[in-house]
Structures are given as structure tokens and as C-alpha cells.
Amino acid sequence: MLLDVLPLTGAFKIRLDTQADERGFFARRFCAATFADHGLETDFVQRSVSYNARRGTLRGLHFQAPPHAETKIVRCTRGSIFDVIVDLRAKSPTFGRWHAETLTADNHIALYVPKGFAHGFQTLEDVTEIDYEITPAYVPGFARGVRFDDKELGIEWPISSAILSDRDRNLPGLRGLR
């Protein structure tokens, strides 16, 4: 497992260091000791999956408010996504900036999304699944979000005709969180 520092403070790309042979490969995708050495969360208490039937489905940008702010590891296990994280930590040098990665079932890349970040994605294929490891546990009353098309963020989503929930369509912009 290789941890690559991303341009947003505290966020990482997780790549597999595969041991391959004629049968396929083996790789570690999580190691508590390696995460701890990098000052990352190690106790992920919830596992979730997001199934998305159609290309262009956009979910996000979601987060949980303190004291239940979440850390997530996100990876695509079927299909592909344009995965976006946004730094919402007011005192962070990267506040209000976003970063995106294409996660696919084939590239095996995952993102480590620290507390204080919003997360969202858009599916690039029909029949796409995303696997989440989350800590702490989800608390519905603390669920929040930022509008996906907030002009202040300027996220360049790959598919303009997004499929959205009413909730996501009506989230506030970044200024609405302050």
C-alpha cells in the first residue's frame, strides 16, 4: 500500500502495491500501523456501499458536522467515478479548495478523506458501486452538505446532465455554511 499526499492538507490517495503472479495479485489496502505512522485514523467503525444504476448520478457534497465529523476511505469496486473532496476546515491553508480523482474498479485507487472535508462523486458508467469505510458512525441529525455546483468552488464535473436527489439539488453553497 502506498500513500500519496494530495494537494489538500491531510488528504491522501491510497494505491495498491501489488504482488502479482499468473493467478492475479495480492495487495494490502489498509494497515493500521502505516496509517498511524502518517497520523491517520485507524478505527473505522462503519462500512457502507453506494450502488448507482445510471451514468451521471451525482451524490454530494456531503459531510457530518462536529462533534460527529467523519473520516472516510472511499474506493470504487464496480464501474468508475469522478470523486471529489472539498476542504471545509476554516483554519486550513487549503480551505475552500477541491481535489478530484478518477476511481475505478480497475485502478484500485482509494481516497482518504479526513474530518472537515465534504465528499461527493459522479458516476462515469452505469452500474457503479462505491465502498466506504467511515469513522465515527453516521448520525443522521448531523448530516450536512454543500451544493455541488457552487460557483465559489468551481468544480468541473465531467457530465453536465447530472442525476441528483432533491436534497443534493437544494444544499447551500460554501458561504451558506459560514
N, C-alpha and C positions, 0 to 999 in steps of 0.2 A: 504494500500500500504506500502510495506516495502522496504527500500533502503539498499542494502548491498554494502559496499565498496569493490571494486575489487583491485587486486594487482597492477594495473596501475593507477598512480596518476590521480584523477579526474573522473575516470570511475566508474559506478555503475551498479549493477544488480537490476532490479525492480521486486519484487514479489508481487503478489496479497494477500491481507489479506481478504479472502472471508467470507461472511456472508451467510451460506448455510441453506437450508431447503429442503423439499420434491420437490420443484419446480425447484431447481438448486441453483444458488448463485448470489450474487451481490458483486461487489468489485470496489473500486476506482483504476484506473490505472494511473491517473495523478492528482496532486493537486499543483497549483501554489504556495500556501503558504508553503507546505512541501518542494518543490523544492527550493524555495527562502531561506528557513531556512538552506539548505545544500549548498547554494551558486551556485545553478544550474540555467541554462537558464529556463525561464518560457514562453517566447513568441515564440511559434513555428508557423511559418507563412506559412508553406507548408506541405501538406500531400501527400504521394506518395505510390504506390503499385508496387511490383515486382512480376510478375507471371512467373513461371518456369515450363515448361511442363515435363522435364525429370530429373530423379535422376542423381546426379553427376554434375549438372550445377554449375559452379563456376563463381561468379561475384566479381571482386575486384582485388586488394585492392584499393579502391577509396577514394578521399578526394578533397576538394576545397582549392586552395591557398588563402592566405591573399590578400586583405582585406575581402574576402568573405568566410573565413573558416567556416565550418558548424559544428553545434552541431546536433546530431540525437538521436532520440529514435527509436529503432528497435525492432519489435516483429513479430513472425511468427503466421499467422492467419489460415493457412491451410498447413498440412504436417509437415516437420521438416527440420531444417538446422543446420549446424556446422557454427557458427557465430564467426568471428574473428575481433579483433580490434588491431591496432598497434600504439604505441605512437611514433609520428614523431616530437615531440617538442624537439629541440636541447638542451635546457637547463633543460629538465625534468630529474629527477633521474631515470625514467623508460624508457628513450629514447631507441628506437630500440627493445623494448620488446613487445611481443604479448600475448594476452589472448583470449581464446575461451570458448564459452558456447554452449550447445545444446539448441536451442529454438524450441519449438513445439507448435502446436495449442492446445495441451492438458495441457502442463505445464504452459502456460500463462506467462512465463518469458519474460521480455524485457531488453534491454541494453541501458544505457545512454552513448552515445559516445561523449565526449567533443571535442571542437575545437582542431585542431592539431593532430588528430588521423586519420589513414586510416581505412577503414571498408571493409570487404568482407565476403562472405559466400559461402558454398557449400550445395546444396540441398541433403537431405538424402532420399527423396521419390519423386516419380513422382507427378505432380500436387501440387506444393508448392507455397504459397503466403506469401510475407513479406510486412508488413505495416511500413511506415516511417513517423515520424514527424520530420521536419527539420527547422532549422533557421540558417542563413538568407536564402532567396530564392536562388535557384540554378542559377548560372551564367555560361553558357557553356564555355566561354573563360578562366575560372579559374579551370576547371575540370582537375584533375591530378590523378596519381596512382602510385603504387609500384607493382612490379612483384610478383605474388602470390607464386612463388617457389624460391624466392631469398634465396640463401644458407646462407646468413648472418642472415636472420630472422629465418630460420629453422622451418617454420610452418609445422606441421604434419597433412596434410589434410587426411580425412578418406577414400576418394575414389580416387585411383591413376589415373584412366582414366577420367580426368575432361573434361567437355564440356565447352569450352572457346570461347570468341569472339576474333577476330584478335587483337583488341585494347588491351584487357587484356593480351594476349599472348606476346605482344610487349612492355609492360610497362618497365620502367627502374627499376633496383634494388635500394636498400636503398642508396648505395653510389652514384648513379646517381642523387639523389636529393640534395646532399650537394653542 
